[in-house]
Amino acid sequence: MRRRFVVPVVLAVAALVGGAAAGPKAMPPEEKLITAPGYRAAPAYADNGQENADRRWVETGTVPGADTAWADMSRWALVDVKAHLEANGTVSAGPGGPWGYFWPRDGSFAAVALSRTGHASDAASVLDRMARLEFDPAVGFQARYALDGTPLTDRPRQSDGCGWVLWALAEVRRDSPAGVPPSAAELRDRCVRTLTRLVDGGDDLPPPSPDYWEVRVSRTSLGTVAPMLAGLAAASRDYVATGDLGPSQRVRATVARLAGTVQREMGPVYERFGDSGGLDAAVVMLLPPFTAEADLPESMTRAVRTAVGRYQREAAQPAGGVAPGVQWVKKGGASWTPQTALLALSAAASGRDRAAHARLDWLEAHRTPYGSLPEKVTRSGAPAGPAPLVWTASLVVLTLAELEAPTS
């Protein structure tokens, strides 16, 4: 959803306008599945050597959901994440083309998925690469980087990146300290300083910035501030894990103030821009496993859960998944797998196993013929866009791991 916005949005709007003129039955053609040359595009491997290498790598860790109906999906999702991991620690978002770049957000989810499945050294390589990326202390990361780590400046920086990186650092350390490289300490401090400055110690919303929609905005979106809140809360816990109690207390105070600011400025409906813009998947980021209930006022948690329920209903698409937002330009009614998988993960982390199972069943039923999870599913239920999408693959692995996690 993040790759090709200016031209596709214009085309989508034109198509919808044209459809209105032609009558209610006029719909744009369904998108097709994109495959990258040289990448797996059939149910079986063309290269037995690669199959053996993948099997050996998988066996060094665990496959969440290995004893469930989703075992095959889980294994392929894990293999697809590994297949897009470069030797230098960057992770491409998908198989080439506009997806052949490294997004800090996608890399963060990939690092946690690798860590959660016992591949600590791979997770450490991703986090170490994060620590070595070009970084502006005033804003944070670029929107994306080339796979050799070169910064790309064709899009505005996205200030939500530090939030995702801080969340990933804490999650990986919770799995195993071996997944956290020495460079992570400076990375954590740098991101905390940047986010604290952007939110004025928690007293203000950050300045407007593109979020996971990757479109320019003139108002601060929930998709920008929610990952910041989640990341700072994670950093506070992570400082405790490393014995840095002073920084933890300072960040915890910032989190408390920022939660109140978000409640005041974005509540009570928690739409994209608070009181406008429609509900979108960013509201899920205010729930576990991203934001703990203890990090928010109780009344805010209740309102957020209500908003998530509304989002699921209002963003529902013909094939059974959801759109990124209720005011997203829906090009032919496609379901988007990352947002559908976000709902699955949040449901699993919140103890709503049946809801998580239903989302996993849907994702399982709409994989490609060769087993990967696509970016989108058309209105008639066909996989579309690039496949695999690393963000979706990571989310599925994390959802299945969450379902297996012992309850306290």
C-alpha positions as CSV (number, residue, x, y, z in Angstrom):
1,M,0.0,0.0,0.0
2,R,3.0,2.2,0.2
3,R,4.6,2.0,-3.1
4,R,2.8,3.8,-6.0
5,F,0.5,6.4,-4.7
6,V,0.4,9.5,-6.9
7,V,-0.5,8.0,-10.2
8,P,-2.7,5.0,-8.9
9,V,-4.8,7.3,-6.7
10,V,-5.5,9.6,-9.6
11,L,-6.4,6.6,-11.8
12,A,-8.6,5.1,-9.1
13,V,-10.5,8.3,-8.6
14,A,-11.0,8.6,-12.4
15,A,-12.2,5.0,-12.6
16,L,-14.7,5.6,-9.8
17,V,-16.0,8.8,-11.4
18,G,-16.2,7.0,-14.7
19,G,-18.1,4.2,-13.0
20,A,-20.6,6.6,-11.6
21,A,-21.3,8.0,-15.0
22,A,-21.7,4.6,-16.6
23,G,-23.9,3.2,-14.0
24,P,-23.6,1.2,-10.8
25,K,-22.3,-2.0,-12.6
26,A,-19.2,-0.2,-14.0
27,M,-16.2,-1.4,-12.1
28,P,-12.5,-1.2,-12.9
29,P,-10.7,-4.4,-13.9
30,E,-9.4,-6.5,-11.1
31,E,-5.7,-6.3,-10.4
32,K,-3.5,-9.2,-11.3
33,L,-0.9,-11.1,-9.3
34,I,2.6,-9.8,-9.9
35,T,5.5,-12.2,-9.9
36,A,9.2,-11.3,-10.0
37,P,11.5,-13.0,-12.4
38,G,13.7,-15.6,-10.7
39,Y,11.6,-15.9,-7.6
40,R,9.4,-18.9,-6.7
41,A,6.2,-18.8,-8.8
42,A,5.1,-22.4,-8.6
43,P,4.0,-24.8,-5.8
44,A,7.4,-26.7,-6.0
45,Y,10.9,-25.4,-5.9
46,A,12.7,-25.2,-9.2
47,D,16.0,-25.4,-7.4
48,N,16.4,-28.4,-5.0
49,G,19.4,-26.8,-3.5
50,Q,17.4,-23.8,-2.3
51,E,14.7,-26.1,-0.9
52,N,17.3,-27.9,1.2
53,A,18.9,-24.7,2.3
54,D,15.5,-23.3,3.4
55,R,14.6,-26.5,5.2
56,R,17.9,-26.5,7.1
57,W,17.4,-22.8,8.1
58,V,13.8,-23.4,9.2
59,E,14.9,-26.3,11.4
60,T,17.4,-24.1,13.3
61,G,14.4,-22.4,14.8
62,T,10.6,-23.0,15.2
63,V,7.5,-22.8,13.0
64,P,4.6,-21.2,14.9
65,G,1.4,-23.1,14.4
66,A,3.3,-26.2,13.3
67,D,0.5,-28.5,14.7
68,T,-2.3,-26.5,13.2
69,A,-4.1,-26.1,9.9
70,W,-2.0,-23.0,9.3
71,A,1.3,-24.9,9.4
72,D,2.0,-24.6,5.7
73,M,1.2,-20.9,5.6
74,S,3.4,-20.3,8.6
75,R,6.4,-22.1,7.1
76,W,6.1,-20.3,3.8
77,A,5.7,-17.0,5.5
78,L,8.8,-17.6,7.5
79,V,10.7,-18.7,4.4
80,D,9.5,-15.7,2.5
81,V,10.8,-13.3,5.2
82,K,14.2,-15.0,5.1
83,A,14.2,-15.0,1.3
84,H,14.0,-11.2,1.4
85,L,16.7,-10.7,4.0
86,E,20.0,-9.4,2.5
87,A,23.4,-10.4,3.8
88,N,23.8,-6.8,5.0
89,G,20.6,-6.8,7.1
90,T,18.3,-5.0,4.9
91,V,14.9,-6.6,4.1
92,S,13.0,-5.9,0.9
93,A,9.3,-5.4,1.2
94,G,8.5,-7.7,-1.6
95,P,9.9,-9.3,-4.8
96,G,11.4,-6.5,-6.8
97,G,10.1,-3.5,-8.6
98,P,8.6,-0.8,-6.4
99,W,8.8,-3.2,-3.4
100,G,12.5,-3.9,-3.7
101,Y,13.5,-1.4,-1.0
102,F,14.0,-1.4,2.7
103,W,11.4,0.3,4.9
104,P,12.2,0.7,8.6
105,R,8.6,-0.4,9.4
106,D,8.7,-3.6,7.4
107,G,12.2,-4.3,8.7
108,S,11.0,-3.9,12.2
109,F,8.3,-6.5,11.8
110,A,10.6,-8.9,10.0
111,A,13.2,-8.6,12.8
112,V,10.6,-9.5,15.4
113,A,9.3,-12.4,13.3
114,L,12.8,-13.8,12.9
115,S,13.5,-13.4,16.6
116,R,10.2,-14.9,17.7
117,T,11.0,-18.1,15.7
118,G,14.5,-18.5,17.1
119,H,16.6,-16.9,14.4
120,A,18.3,-14.4,16.7
121,S,21.4,-13.8,14.5
122,D,19.2,-12.8,11.6
123,A,17.1,-10.5,13.8
124,A,20.3,-8.9,15.1
125,S,21.5,-8.3,11.5
126,V,18.3,-6.3,10.7
127,L,18.6,-4.2,13.9
128,D,22.3,-3.6,13.3
129,R,21.5,-2.3,9.8
130,M,18.8,0.0,11.3
131,A,21.5,1.4,13.5
132,R,23.7,2.2,10.5
133,L,21.1,3.8,8.3
134,E,21.3,7.5,7.5
135,F,19.3,9.4,10.1
136,D,18.1,12.9,10.7
137,P,18.0,13.6,14.5
138,A,15.2,16.1,13.9
139,V,12.8,13.7,12.1
140,G,14.2,10.3,12.0
141,F,14.5,7.8,9.1
142,Q,13.9,8.2,5.5
143,A,10.7,6.6,4.2
144,R,12.8,3.9,2.6
145,Y,16.4,2.9,1.6
146,A,18.0,1.0,-1.2
147,L,19.0,-2.6,-0.4
148,D,22.6,-1.5,0.0
149,G,21.5,0.9,2.7
150,T,21.7,4.0,0.6
151,P,19.1,6.6,1.7
152,L,16.4,7.5,-0.9
153,T,15.2,11.1,-0.8
154,D,12.4,10.9,-3.4
155,R,9.8,10.7,-0.6
156,P,9.5,12.7,2.6
157,R,10.9,11.2,5.8
158,Q,8.4,9.3,7.9
159,S,8.7,10.1,11.6
160,D,6.8,6.9,12.6
161,G,9.8,4.8,11.8
162,C,11.5,5.3,15.2
163,G,8.4,4.1,16.9
164,W,8.4,0.8,15.0
165,V,12.2,0.4,15.6
166,L,11.8,1.0,19.3
167,W,9.0,-1.5,19.5
168,A,11.0,-4.1,17.6
169,L,14.1,-3.6,19.8
170,A,12.1,-4.3,22.9
171,E,10.3,-7.3,21.4
172,V,13.5,-8.9,20.2
173,R,15.3,-8.4,23.5
174,R,12.3,-10.0,25.3
175,D,12.8,-13.1,23.1
176,S,16.6,-13.3,23.5
177,P,19.4,-10.8,24.2
178,A,21.3,-12.5,21.5
179,G,19.0,-10.9,18.9
180,V,20.1,-7.4,20.0
181,P,23.4,-6.1,18.6
182,P,25.7,-3.8,20.5
183,S,24.7,-1.0,18.1
184,A,21.1,-1.2,19.4
185,A,21.9,0.9,22.6
186,E,22.8,4.0,20.6
187,L,19.9,3.4,18.2
188,R,17.5,3.2,21.1
189,D,18.7,6.4,22.6
190,R,18.7,8.2,19.3
191,C,15.1,7.3,18.5
192,V,13.9,8.1,22.0
193,R,15.5,11.6,21.8
194,T,14.0,12.2,18.3
195,L,10.5,11.1,19.3
196,T,10.6,13.0,22.6
197,R,11.5,16.1,20.8
198,L,8.8,15.6,18.1
199,V,6.1,15.3,20.7
200,D,7.4,18.0,23.0
201,G,7.9,15.6,25.9
202,G,4.4,14.2,25.3
203,D,2.5,17.5,25.5
204,D,1.8,17.9,21.8
205,L,1.1,15.8,18.8
206,P,4.1,15.5,16.4
207,P,4.2,17.6,13.2
208,P,2.3,16.1,10.2
209,S,4.3,13.4,8.4
210,P,3.4,10.7,5.9
211,D,2.5,7.4,7.7
212,Y,2.1,3.9,6.4
213,W,-0.3,5.3,3.7
214,E,2.7,7.2,2.4
215,V,0.8,10.2,1.2
216,R,1.5,13.8,2.1
217,V,-0.7,15.2,4.9
218,S,-1.4,18.6,6.3
219,R,-2.6,17.3,9.7
220,T,-1.0,14.8,12.1
221,S,-2.5,11.3,11.5
222,L,-3.1,8.6,14.0
223,G,-0.8,6.4,11.8
224,T,2.1,8.7,12.8
225,V,1.5,9.2,16.5
226,A,0.3,5.7,17.4
227,P,3.6,4.0,16.5
228,M,5.4,6.7,18.4
229,L,3.3,6.1,21.6
230,A,3.9,2.3,21.2
231,G,7.6,2.7,20.6
232,L,8.2,5.0,23.5
233,A,6.2,2.7,25.8
234,A,8.3,-0.2,24.6
235,A,11.5,1.8,25.1
236,S,10.6,2.5,28.7
237,R,10.2,-1.3,29.3
238,D,13.4,-2.0,27.4
239,Y,15.4,0.4,29.5
240,V,14.3,-1.5,32.6
241,A,15.5,-4.7,30.9
242,T,19.0,-3.2,30.5
243,G,19.1,-1.8,34.0
244,D,18.7,1.9,32.9
245,L,16.1,2.9,35.4
246,G,16.5,6.7,35.1
247,P,15.9,6.8,31.4
248,S,13.0,4.4,31.8
249,Q,11.3,6.7,34.3
250,R,11.7,9.7,32.1
251,V,10.3,7.9,29.0
252,R,7.5,6.5,31.1
253,A,6.5,10.1,32.1
254,T,6.6,11.1,28.4
255,V,4.3,8.1,27.5
256,A,1.8,9.1,30.2
257,R,1.6,12.7,28.9
258,L,1.5,11.6,25.2
259,A,-1.3,9.1,25.9
260,G,-3.3,12.0,27.4
261,T,-2.5,14.2,24.4
262,V,-3.6,11.5,22.0
263,Q,-6.8,11.0,23.9
264,R,-7.6,14.7,23.9
265,E,-6.6,15.4,20.3
266,M,-7.6,12.2,18.5
267,G,-10.4,10.9,20.7
268,P,-13.1,10.0,21.2
269,V,-13.6,8.5,17.8
270,Y,-9.9,8.0,16.8
271,E,-10.3,8.5,13.1
272,R,-7.3,9.1,10.8
273,F,-7.1,12.8,11.9
274,G,-9.0,12.4,15.1
275,D,-12.3,13.9,14.2
276,S,-12.1,13.3,10.5
277,G,-10.6,11.2,7.8
278,G,-12.5,8.0,8.6
279,L,-11.3,5.1,10.7
280,D,-8.2,3.3,9.5
281,A,-6.0,0.4,10.6
282,A,-3.7,2.8,12.6
283,V,-6.3,2.5,15.5
284,V,-5.2,-1.1,15.9
285,M,-1.7,0.2,16.8
286,L,-3.2,1.5,20.1
287,L,-3.9,-2.1,21.2
288,P,-1.7,-5.0,22.2
289,P,0.8,-6.2,21.1
290,F,1.9,-2.7,20.2
291,T,0.4,-0.7,23.0
292,A,-0.3,-2.3,26.4
293,E,-3.6,-1.5,28.1
294,A,-1.6,-0.2,31.0
295,D,0.0,2.4,28.8
296,L,-3.4,4.1,28.2
297,P,-6.2,5.6,30.4
298,E,-8.9,3.0,30.9
299,S,-11.5,5.1,29.2
300,M,-9.2,5.5,26.2
301,T,-8.7,1.8,25.8
302,R,-12.5,1.3,25.8
303,A,-12.9,3.9,23.1
304,V,-10.1,2.5,21.0
305,R,-11.7,-1.0,21.2
306,T,-15.0,0.5,20.0
307,A,-13.2,2.2,17.2
308,V,-11.5,-1.0,16.1
309,G,-14.8,-2.7,16.0
310,R,-16.2,0.0,13.8
311,Y,-13.2,0.0,11.6
312,Q,-13.6,-3.7,10.9
313,R,-17.2,-3.3,9.9
314,E,-16.8,-0.1,7.9
315,A,-13.6,-1.1,6.1
316,A,-14.8,-4.6,5.2
317,Q,-14.4,-5.5,1.5
318,P,-16.2,-7.9,-0.8
319,A,-13.7,-10.7,-0.6
320,G,-13.7,-10.7,3.2
321,G,-10.7,-8.7,4.2
322,V,-10.4,-5.0,5.0
323,A,-9.2,-1.8,3.3
324,P,-6.5,0.2,5.0
325,G,-9.1,2.8,5.9
326,V,-12.8,3.5,5.4
327,Q,-12.0,6.6,3.2
328,W,-9.2,4.8,1.3
329,V,-9.8,5.0,-2.5
330,K,-10.9,1.5,-3.0
331,K,-9.8,0.5,-6.5
332,G,-12.3,-2.2,-7.3
333,G,-12.9,-3.2,-3.7
334,A,-9.7,-5.0,-2.9
335,S,-8.9,-6.4,0.5
336,W,-5.4,-5.6,1.8
337,T,-3.6,-8.4,3.6
338,P,-1.4,-6.3,6.0
339,Q,-4.3,-4.6,7.6
340,T,-6.3,-7.9,7.8
341,A,-3.3,-9.5,9.4
342,L,-2.9,-6.6,11.8
343,L,-6.4,-7.4,13.1
344,A,-5.5,-11.0,13.4
345,L,-2.4,-10.2,15.5
346,S,-4.2,-7.7,17.7
347,A,-7.0,-10.2,18.3
348,A,-4.5,-12.9,19.3
349,A,-2.6,-10.6,21.6
350,S,-5.9,-9.5,23.2
351,G,-7.1,-13.0,24.0
352,R,-9.7,-13.1,21.2
353,D,-8.5,-16.3,19.7
354,R,-11.7,-17.1,17.7
355,A,-11.4,-13.7,15.9
356,A,-7.7,-14.4,15.2
357,H,-8.5,-17.8,13.9
358,A,-11.1,-16.4,11.5
359,R,-8.6,-13.9,10.1
360,L,-6.0,-16.6,9.7
361,D,-8.5,-18.9,7.9
362,W,-9.2,-16.0,5.5
363,L,-5.5,-15.4,4.9
364,E,-4.8,-19.1,4.4
365,A,-7.6,-19.3,1.8
366,H,-6.3,-16.5,-0.2
367,R,-2.6,-17.4,-0.6
368,T,-1.1,-17.7,-4.1
369,P,-0.9,-21.1,-5.8
370,Y,2.7,-21.2,-4.7
371,G,1.9,-20.6,-1.0
372,S,2.9,-17.0,-0.5
373,L,0.8,-14.2,1.0
374,P,-0.1,-11.5,-1.5
375,E,-0.4,-7.8,-0.8
376,K,-4.1,-7.7,-1.9
377,V,-7.1,-9.9,-2.7
378,T,-9.5,-8.8,-5.4
379,R,-13.2,-8.4,-4.9
380,S,-13.7,-11.9,-6.4
381,G,-11.1,-13.4,-4.1
382,A,-8.0,-13.7,-6.3
383,P,-4.6,-12.9,-4.9
384,A,-3.2,-9.6,-6.5
385,G,-0.3,-7.3,-6.3
386,P,3.2,-8.6,-5.2
387,A,3.6,-11.8,-3.4
388,P,5.0,-12.4,-1.0
389,L,4.6,-9.2,1.0
390,V,7.0,-9.3,3.8
391,W,4.9,-7.2,6.2
392,T,2.0,-9.6,5.9
393,A,4.2,-12.7,6.1
394,S,5.8,-11.3,9.3
395,L,2.4,-10.5,10.8
396,V,1.1,-14.0,10.2
397,V,4.2,-15.6,11.9
398,L,3.7,-13.2,14.8
399,T,0.0,-14.0,15.1
400,L,0.6,-17.7,15.2
401,A,3.4,-17.3,17.8
402,E,1.0,-15.1,19.9
403,L,-1.6,-17.8,19.9
404,E,1.0,-20.2,21.2
405,A,2.3,-17.9,23.9
406,P,1.5,-19.0,27.5
407,T,-1.2,-16.9,29.2
408,S,-0.3,-15.3,32.5
